[in-house]
Amino acid sequence: MSKTWISGLALLLAALPAAAEIRIAATTPNMGMLAETIGGDAVDVTVMAPHDRDAHYLEARPSMMAALRRADLVVSVGAELEVGWLPAAIDGAANRNVRPGRLGYFEGARHTNLIGHTHVADRAQGDVHPEGNPHFYMDPERLAEVGHALAERLGQFDESRAVDFRANAQDLEAAVDQRMPDWRERAQGAPGVVLFHEDSDYLMAALDVPIFGFLEPLPGIPPTASHLRDLVRELDGRDGVIIHRIYQPSQGAEFVGSELGWPVYSLPAHVEPGQDLHAYFRIIDQYVDAVN
């Protein structure tokens, strides 16, 4: 083969357009991190929700609509976590390709087993999710499971890189499998925990840590003085810790912690913008350290 022919082939290949990035609008930072972990340099990810806000209670904003208008794919948590703003943002974006039921709409919750199914939206029971608890992303093993489903969806957008997406999902699962035994060993014997909201249940179950109760009397209902006093009476004389998210009010946690003599931890739920899988693992480390 002549050098001239090789040189010509190199010029031809250089002139060919590179494969287009898959434009992703992720609802939350953790879903954005997952999309980048699985998609690698084949994806361009925009995260719509801040890392330090409760994704339950956001409102549709022009920046969200702009991200959705450009997107090939929405990567959401699902199970109605974003029901208060995502449907309105999709409507405002006028991008039919990312509507539910389309190839460009992906809900992580549909690709793993959820806990807390009620199948009934009964507001008397608080801010319930009939399809199940949406906070599966706090369980690394479930997040890895969703990663495999996301790899298959990305492969439908770019078949030429489908093998890479599957390999990335396998790498994520292997990284989780490597860390889970250590996390479980470190959490072994943890006395138990009181949470603010039903948002870390998956992780506590994965670590086999008992949940003694919640600062909210019902999901989505702010703590009341009577409920907090009831918690103190019920848990008096026991050991445990209290955990609330960085965006949740601390007063109730501090009161119960002071009354029981328990440590109180304010911890993140999501990676910060631009952070990767290792940042997510560091968040899980913080919860494991807190429950000990």
C-alpha positions as CSV (number, residue, x, y, z in Angstrom):
1,M,0.0,0.0,0.0
2,S,1.5,3.3,-1.1
3,K,2.2,6.1,1.3
4,T,0.3,8.4,-1.1
5,W,-2.8,6.2,-0.8
6,I,-2.6,6.1,3.0
7,S,-2.1,9.9,3.2
8,G,-5.2,10.3,1.0
9,L,-7.2,8.0,3.2
10,A,-6.2,9.9,6.3
11,L,-7.3,13.2,4.7
12,L,-10.6,11.7,3.7
13,L,-11.3,10.4,7.2
14,A,-10.3,13.8,8.7
15,A,-12.8,15.5,6.4
16,L,-15.7,13.2,7.4
17,P,-18.0,14.9,10.0
18,A,-17.7,13.6,13.5
19,A,-20.6,11.7,15.0
20,A,-23.0,14.2,16.5
21,E,-23.3,14.4,20.3
22,I,-26.6,13.2,21.8
23,R,-28.0,16.3,23.5
24,I,-29.4,15.4,26.9
25,A,-31.6,17.4,29.3
26,A,-31.3,15.8,32.7
27,T,-33.8,16.7,35.4
28,T,-31.4,16.4,38.4
29,P,-27.7,16.5,38.9
30,N,-27.5,12.7,39.7
31,M,-29.3,11.8,36.5
32,G,-27.0,14.2,34.6
33,M,-24.0,12.4,36.2
34,L,-25.4,9.1,35.2
35,A,-26.0,10.2,31.6
36,E,-22.4,11.5,31.4
37,T,-21.0,8.2,33.0
38,I,-22.9,6.1,30.5
39,G,-22.6,8.4,27.5
40,G,-19.0,9.6,27.9
41,D,-17.9,12.0,25.1
42,A,-20.9,11.0,23.0
43,V,-23.3,13.1,25.0
44,D,-23.7,16.8,25.8
45,V,-25.6,17.0,29.1
46,T,-27.5,20.0,30.5
47,V,-28.9,19.6,34.1
48,M,-32.1,21.5,34.8
49,A,-32.4,21.3,38.6
50,P,-29.9,22.8,41.1
51,H,-28.1,20.4,43.3
52,D,-29.1,22.3,46.5
53,R,-32.8,22.5,45.9
54,D,-35.6,19.9,46.4
55,A,-36.6,18.7,42.9
56,H,-40.1,18.1,44.2
57,Y,-40.9,21.8,44.5
58,L,-39.3,23.5,41.5
59,E,-41.2,25.6,38.9
60,A,-40.8,25.4,35.1
61,R,-38.3,28.1,34.1
62,P,-37.2,29.5,30.7
63,S,-33.8,27.9,31.1
64,M,-35.4,24.4,31.4
65,M,-37.5,25.0,28.3
66,A,-34.5,26.1,26.4
67,A,-32.6,22.9,27.4
68,L,-35.6,20.8,26.4
69,R,-36.0,22.5,23.1
70,R,-32.5,21.6,22.1
71,A,-32.6,18.1,23.6
72,D,-32.6,14.8,21.8
73,L,-33.3,13.0,25.1
74,V,-34.7,13.8,28.5
75,V,-33.2,11.8,31.4
76,S,-35.5,12.0,34.4
77,V,-35.9,10.4,37.8
78,G,-39.6,9.7,37.2
79,A,-42.3,8.3,39.5
80,E,-43.7,11.8,39.6
81,L,-40.7,13.4,41.3
82,E,-40.7,16.1,38.7
83,V,-44.4,16.3,38.2
84,G,-44.7,19.8,39.4
85,W,-42.5,21.3,36.7
86,L,-41.3,18.9,34.0
87,P,-44.6,18.5,32.1
88,A,-45.0,22.2,32.0
89,A,-41.4,22.7,30.9
90,I,-41.9,20.1,28.1
91,D,-45.0,21.9,26.9
92,G,-43.2,25.2,26.9
93,A,-40.3,23.7,24.9
94,A,-42.6,22.6,22.1
95,N,-40.3,19.6,21.3
96,R,-42.5,16.7,20.6
97,N,-39.6,14.3,20.5
98,V,-39.0,14.5,24.2
99,R,-42.6,14.0,25.3
100,P,-43.5,10.9,27.4
101,G,-43.9,7.8,25.2
102,R,-41.3,9.0,22.7
103,L,-37.8,7.7,22.2
104,G,-36.5,11.0,23.6
105,Y,-38.1,10.5,27.0
106,F,-36.4,8.3,29.6
107,E,-37.6,7.7,33.2
108,G,-35.1,6.0,35.4
109,A,-37.8,4.8,37.8
110,R,-39.3,2.6,35.1
111,H,-36.2,0.5,35.0
112,T,-35.8,-0.6,38.6
113,N,-38.0,-2.0,41.3
114,L,-39.4,0.8,43.5
115,I,-40.4,0.6,47.1
116,G,-43.5,2.3,48.6
117,H,-46.1,1.6,46.0
118,T,-49.5,2.9,46.9
119,H,-51.2,3.0,43.4
120,V,-53.5,5.7,44.9
121,A,-52.8,9.4,45.1
122,D,-54.4,10.0,48.6
123,R,-53.4,13.5,49.7
124,A,-54.6,12.6,53.2
125,Q,-51.5,10.5,53.4
126,G,-49.2,13.5,52.4
127,D,-47.3,14.0,49.2
128,V,-47.3,10.4,48.2
129,H,-46.1,8.9,44.9
130,P,-48.5,6.2,43.7
131,E,-45.9,4.6,41.4
132,G,-43.5,4.2,44.3
133,N,-40.7,6.1,46.1
134,P,-38.8,8.0,43.4
135,H,-35.5,8.3,45.3
136,F,-33.9,5.1,43.9
137,Y,-30.8,7.1,42.9
138,M,-29.6,6.9,46.6
139,D,-29.1,3.2,46.2
140,P,-25.9,2.7,44.1
141,E,-27.0,-0.8,42.9
142,R,-30.3,0.5,41.6
143,L,-28.6,3.4,39.9
144,A,-26.3,1.0,38.2
145,E,-29.3,-1.0,37.1
146,V,-30.9,2.1,35.5
147,G,-27.5,2.8,33.9
148,H,-27.9,-0.4,31.8
149,A,-31.3,0.7,30.6
150,L,-29.9,4.1,29.8
151,A,-27.1,2.5,27.8
152,E,-29.7,0.7,25.7
153,R,-31.6,3.9,25.1
154,L,-28.5,5.8,24.0
155,G,-27.7,2.9,21.7
156,Q,-30.9,3.6,19.9
157,F,-29.7,7.1,19.2
158,D,-26.3,6.0,18.0
159,E,-25.9,2.4,17.1
160,S,-22.2,2.9,16.2
161,R,-21.4,3.6,19.9
162,A,-23.9,1.2,21.5
163,V,-21.0,-1.2,22.5
164,D,-19.3,1.7,24.3
165,F,-22.4,2.6,26.2
166,R,-22.9,-0.9,27.3
167,A,-19.3,-1.1,28.4
168,N,-19.7,2.1,30.4
169,A,-22.7,0.7,32.1
170,Q,-20.8,-2.5,33.0
171,D,-18.0,-0.4,34.4
172,L,-20.4,1.5,36.6
173,E,-21.9,-1.8,37.9
174,A,-18.4,-3.1,38.6
175,A,-17.4,0.0,40.5
176,V,-20.6,-0.2,42.6
177,D,-20.0,-4.0,43.2
178,Q,-16.5,-3.2,44.4
179,R,-17.6,-0.7,46.9
180,M,-20.8,-2.2,48.3
181,P,-19.1,-4.7,50.6
182,D,-17.1,-2.0,52.3
183,W,-20.1,0.3,52.7
184,R,-22.1,-2.5,54.3
185,E,-19.3,-3.6,56.6
186,R,-18.8,0.0,57.8
187,A,-22.5,0.4,58.4
188,Q,-22.8,-2.9,60.2
189,G,-24.2,-2.5,63.7
190,A,-25.5,1.0,63.1
191,P,-28.2,1.7,65.7
192,G,-30.7,3.4,63.4
193,V,-31.6,6.7,61.9
194,V,-34.4,9.3,61.8
195,L,-34.7,10.9,58.4
196,F,-36.5,14.2,57.5
197,H,-38.3,12.7,54.5
198,E,-38.6,9.3,52.8
199,D,-35.7,10.1,50.6
200,S,-32.8,7.9,51.8
201,D,-34.9,4.8,52.4
202,Y,-33.3,2.9,49.6
203,L,-29.8,3.5,50.9
204,M,-30.7,2.6,54.5
205,A,-32.2,-0.7,53.2
206,A,-29.1,-1.4,51.1
207,L,-27.0,-0.9,54.2
208,D,-29.4,-2.7,56.5
209,V,-29.7,0.3,58.8
210,P,-33.1,0.6,60.7
211,I,-35.2,3.7,60.1
212,F,-36.8,4.8,63.3
213,G,-39.0,7.4,61.8
214,F,-39.3,10.7,59.9
215,L,-39.3,14.3,61.0
216,E,-42.2,14.9,58.6
217,P,-45.5,13.6,60.1
218,L,-46.5,12.7,56.6
219,P,-44.5,12.9,53.3
220,G,-44.3,16.6,52.2
221,I,-45.9,17.9,55.4
222,P,-43.5,20.1,57.5
223,P,-42.6,18.9,61.0
224,T,-45.0,19.9,63.7
225,A,-44.1,20.4,67.4
226,S,-46.5,17.6,68.5
227,H,-45.0,15.1,66.0
228,L,-41.4,16.0,67.1
229,R,-42.3,15.6,70.8
230,D,-43.9,12.2,70.0
231,L,-40.6,11.1,68.3
232,V,-38.6,12.2,71.3
233,R,-40.9,10.2,73.7
234,E,-40.8,7.1,71.4
235,L,-37.1,7.1,71.0
236,D,-36.0,8.2,74.4
237,G,-33.2,6.0,75.8
238,R,-32.2,4.6,72.4
239,D,-29.2,5.4,70.3
240,G,-29.3,6.7,66.7
241,V,-28.6,9.6,64.4
242,I,-30.6,12.2,62.5
243,I,-30.1,13.0,58.9
244,H,-31.6,15.7,56.8
245,R,-30.8,17.0,53.4
246,I,-28.9,20.3,52.9
247,Y,-32.0,22.0,51.5
248,Q,-34.3,20.8,54.3
249,P,-34.9,23.0,57.4
250,S,-32.7,22.1,60.3
251,Q,-34.8,23.2,63.3
252,G,-36.8,20.0,63.8
253,A,-33.7,17.9,63.5
254,E,-31.8,20.0,65.9
255,F,-34.6,19.9,68.5
256,V,-34.9,16.1,68.3
257,G,-31.2,15.7,68.3
258,S,-30.8,17.9,71.4
259,E,-33.5,16.2,73.3
260,L,-32.2,12.7,72.5
261,G,-28.5,13.5,72.6
262,W,-28.1,12.2,69.0
263,P,-25.8,13.6,66.4
264,V,-27.4,15.5,63.5
265,Y,-26.1,15.5,60.0
266,S,-27.0,17.8,57.1
267,L,-25.9,15.9,53.9
268,P,-26.2,16.4,50.2
269,A,-28.4,14.3,47.9
270,H,-26.9,15.2,44.6
271,V,-23.5,15.8,43.0
272,E,-22.6,19.4,42.2
273,P,-22.6,20.5,38.6
274,G,-19.8,19.0,36.6
275,Q,-19.0,16.4,39.2
276,D,-18.6,12.8,38.2
277,L,-19.3,9.3,39.6
278,H,-16.6,9.6,42.2
279,A,-18.4,12.6,43.7
280,Y,-21.5,10.4,43.9
281,F,-19.5,7.7,45.7
282,R,-18.2,10.4,48.2
283,I,-21.8,11.3,49.0
284,I,-22.6,7.7,49.8
285,D,-19.5,7.6,52.0
286,Q,-20.9,10.6,53.9
287,Y,-24.1,8.7,54.7
288,V,-22.2,5.5,55.7
289,D,-19.9,7.6,58.0
290,A,-23.0,9.3,59.5
291,V,-24.9,6.2,60.5
292,N,-22.0,4.6,62.4
